[in-house]
């Protein structure tokens, strides 16, 4: 990500990472913490929500991901992580979204904007995730602030860099109230999926859901 504006971060900020179509727990966390610092100098890790999200399909929970370029000889930091456009990942992602949510109550209100974001040839993953976040914040009327670190920070209070992992998705969302989901006739409620699941199921009222719900890490 080029020419990014950064600031010095102190312990009044909760430090974490940006997600691709963020999980519901991540949005609840951000809304509660108000000031979120994104560490853009971390070494980009594998198998996280930074470049993937979870949807509900007719066959259960489905993952869609953004392929990234990797240099085998050098570590890649988050702000420099580039999307691999040799794959038509955005076409596959849109097909999955349409197949899973095309009949959802609020799909037609947001589909064109989401497809436009996916079709934009972003160079950097961080730019894609930031535009997605701004879109979601607007649709849910959320009011937290996002800042970027100006260097790599090893340890500090309010460090949530290793939170919101794919492996802890259900545990992170175990306190969340159920809402009507696509394929509710086939499956029990699946907590803490991508915000897309909430958006297509509840529309703008998903914002009230985010403001009123609690997650375990906010109670610790």
C-alpha positions as CSV (number, residue, x, y, z in Angstrom):
1,X,0.0,0.0,0.0
2,X,1.6,3.2,-1.2
3,X,1.7,6.6,0.5
4,X,-0.2,5.4,3.5
5,X,-0.7,7.9,6.4
6,X,0.4,6.5,9.7
7,X,0.4,7.7,13.3
8,X,2.2,6.9,16.5
9,X,0.0,4.5,18.5
10,X,-0.4,4.4,22.3
11,X,-2.2,2.1,24.7
12,X,-5.6,3.9,24.3
13,X,-5.8,2.1,20.9
14,X,-6.8,-1.5,20.5
15,X,-4.3,-3.1,18.1
16,X,-5.4,-5.7,15.6
17,X,-5.6,-6.5,11.9
18,X,-8.0,-5.8,9.0
19,X,-10.2,-8.6,7.8
20,X,-11.6,-9.5,4.4
21,X,-15.4,-8.9,4.8
22,X,-14.9,-8.9,8.6
23,X,-16.3,-11.4,11.0
24,X,-19.2,-10.3,13.1
25,X,-17.1,-10.6,16.3
26,X,-14.4,-8.3,14.8
27,X,-17.0,-5.6,14.1
28,X,-18.5,-5.9,17.6
29,X,-15.0,-5.6,19.0
30,X,-14.2,-2.6,16.9
31,X,-17.5,-0.8,17.7
32,X,-16.9,-1.3,21.4
33,X,-13.2,-0.3,21.4
34,X,-13.9,2.8,19.3
35,X,-10.2,3.5,18.3
36,X,-8.6,0.6,16.4
37,X,-4.9,0.6,15.3
38,X,-4.0,-1.6,12.4
39,X,-0.5,-3.0,12.5
40,X,0.6,-2.8,8.9
41,X,4.2,-3.8,9.6
42,X,3.5,-7.3,10.9
43,X,4.8,-10.2,8.8
44,X,1.7,-11.4,6.9
45,X,0.5,-14.7,8.4
46,X,-1.2,-17.6,6.6
47,X,-4.6,-19.1,7.2
48,X,-6.3,-16.0,8.8
49,X,-9.3,-13.8,8.2
50,X,-7.0,-11.2,6.7
51,X,-7.6,-12.7,3.3
52,X,-10.6,-15.0,3.8
53,X,-14.1,-15.0,5.1
54,X,-16.8,-17.5,6.0
55,X,-20.2,-17.7,4.3
56,X,-23.2,-20.0,4.8
57,X,-23.9,-22.2,1.8
58,X,-26.3,-25.0,1.1
59,X,-23.6,-27.4,2.1
60,X,-22.6,-25.7,5.3
61,X,-20.0,-23.1,6.1
62,X,-17.9,-22.1,3.1
63,X,-14.6,-20.2,2.9
64,X,-13.8,-17.8,0.2
65,X,-10.3,-16.3,0.0
66,X,-8.1,-13.7,-1.8
67,X,-4.9,-15.3,-3.2
68,X,-1.8,-13.3,-2.5
69,X,1.7,-13.0,-4.0
70,X,4.5,-14.6,-1.9
71,X,8.2,-14.2,-2.0
72,X,9.8,-17.4,-0.8
73,X,13.1,-15.6,0.1
74,X,11.7,-12.6,1.9
75,X,9.1,-11.9,4.5
76,X,6.1,-9.9,3.3
77,X,4.7,-7.3,5.6
78,X,1.0,-6.6,5.6
79,X,1.1,-3.1,4.0
80,X,3.0,-4.6,1.0
81,X,1.0,-7.7,0.6
82,X,-0.2,-7.9,-3.0
83,X,-3.2,-9.7,-4.5
84,X,-2.5,-12.4,-7.0
85,X,-4.6,-11.6,-10.0
86,X,-3.4,-14.6,-12.1
87,X,-6.4,-16.3,-10.6
88,X,-10.0,-15.2,-11.2
89,X,-10.6,-15.3,-7.4
90,X,-13.1,-12.4,-7.6
91,X,-15.3,-14.3,-10.1
92,X,-15.4,-17.3,-7.8
93,X,-16.0,-15.2,-4.8
94,X,-18.9,-13.4,-6.4
95,X,-20.4,-16.7,-7.6
96,X,-20.3,-18.0,-4.1
97,X,-21.9,-14.9,-2.7
98,X,-24.6,-14.9,-5.3
99,X,-25.3,-18.7,-4.9
100,X,-25.4,-18.5,-1.1
101,X,-27.3,-15.2,-0.6
102,X,-29.1,-14.4,-3.9
103,X,-32.5,-15.2,-2.3
104,X,-31.7,-13.5,1.0
105,X,-34.1,-10.6,2.1
106,X,-31.6,-7.8,1.5
107,X,-29.4,-9.1,-1.2
108,X,-30.7,-6.8,-4.0
109,X,-30.0,-3.7,-1.8
110,X,-26.2,-4.3,-1.7
111,X,-25.2,-6.7,-4.5
112,X,-24.1,-4.2,-7.1
113,X,-21.9,-2.3,-4.7
114,X,-20.2,-5.5,-3.4
115,X,-19.6,-6.8,-6.9
116,X,-18.1,-3.4,-7.9
117,X,-15.6,-3.7,-5.0
118,X,-14.7,-7.3,-6.0
119,X,-14.2,-6.3,-9.6
120,X,-11.8,-3.4,-8.8
121,X,-8.3,-4.5,-9.6
122,X,-6.7,-3.6,-6.2
123,X,-3.0,-4.1,-6.1
124,X,-2.7,-4.4,-2.3
125,X,-4.9,-6.5,0.0
126,X,-4.9,-3.7,2.5
127,X,-6.6,-1.3,0.1
128,X,-9.3,-3.9,-0.7
129,X,-9.9,-4.6,3.0
130,X,-10.1,-1.0,3.9
131,X,-12.6,-0.2,1.2
132,X,-14.7,-3.2,2.3
133,X,-14.6,-1.9,5.9
134,X,-15.7,1.6,4.9
135,X,-18.6,0.1,2.9
136,X,-19.7,-2.1,5.9
137,X,-19.3,0.8,8.4
138,X,-21.5,3.0,6.2
139,X,-24.2,0.3,5.7
140,X,-24.4,-0.6,9.4
141,X,-23.9,3.0,10.6
142,X,-20.9,2.1,12.8
143,X,-18.7,4.8,14.3
144,X,-15.3,3.4,15.3
145,X,-12.1,4.9,14.1
146,X,-9.3,3.2,12.2
147,X,-5.6,4.2,12.4
148,X,-2.4,2.7,11.1
149,X,0.8,2.0,13.0
150,X,4.0,3.8,11.9
151,X,6.2,0.8,12.8
152,X,6.2,-2.8,14.0
153,X,5.2,-3.0,17.7
154,X,6.3,-6.2,19.5
155,X,4.3,-6.0,22.7
156,X,1.9,-3.6,24.3
157,X,-1.4,-3.5,26.2
158,X,-4.6,-3.9,24.2
159,X,-2.8,-6.2,21.7
160,X,-5.4,-8.3,19.8
161,X,-3.2,-9.2,16.8
162,X,-3.7,-12.9,17.4
163,X,-7.4,-12.7,18.2
164,X,-10.3,-13.5,15.7
165,X,-8.7,-16.6,14.3
166,X,-10.4,-19.0,11.9
167,X,-9.9,-21.8,14.4
168,X,-11.7,-19.9,17.2
169,X,-14.6,-18.6,15.1
170,X,-17.3,-20.5,17.0
171,X,-15.8,-19.8,20.5
172,X,-15.5,-16.1,19.7
173,X,-19.2,-16.0,18.7
174,X,-20.7,-18.3,21.3
175,X,-22.5,-15.4,23.1
176,X,-24.1,-14.0,19.9
177,X,-27.9,-14.1,19.5
178,X,-29.3,-16.1,16.6
179,X,-30.9,-14.4,13.6
180,X,-32.6,-15.9,10.6
181,X,-30.0,-17.1,8.1
182,X,-30.1,-18.6,4.6
183,X,-30.6,-22.3,4.8
184,X,-32.0,-22.0,8.4
185,X,-34.3,-24.9,7.4
186,X,-31.2,-27.1,7.0
187,X,-28.8,-26.0,9.7
188,X,-28.7,-24.7,13.2
189,X,-27.6,-21.1,13.6
190,X,-23.9,-20.6,12.6
191,X,-22.5,-17.8,14.8
192,X,-19.8,-15.3,13.8
193,X,-19.7,-15.7,10.0
194,X,-18.7,-12.9,7.7
195,X,-20.5,-9.6,8.0
196,X,-22.0,-10.4,4.6
197,X,-24.2,-13.0,6.3
198,X,-25.5,-10.4,8.7
199,X,-25.9,-7.8,6.0
200,X,-27.9,-9.9,3.6
201,X,-30.0,-11.4,6.4
202,X,-30.8,-8.2,8.4
203,X,-29.9,-5.2,6.2
204,X,-29.1,-2.0,8.0
205,X,-30.6,-3.4,11.2
206,X,-27.5,-5.5,11.4
207,X,-25.9,-2.3,12.8
208,X,-28.2,-2.5,15.8
209,X,-27.2,-6.2,16.2
210,X,-23.5,-5.2,16.3
211,X,-24.0,-2.4,18.8
212,X,-26.1,-4.5,21.1
213,X,-24.3,-7.9,21.1
214,X,-21.4,-9.0,23.2
215,X,-18.4,-11.3,22.6
216,X,-16.4,-13.2,25.1
217,X,-13.2,-11.2,24.8
218,X,-14.9,-8.0,25.8
219,X,-16.0,-9.6,29.1
220,X,-12.5,-10.9,30.1
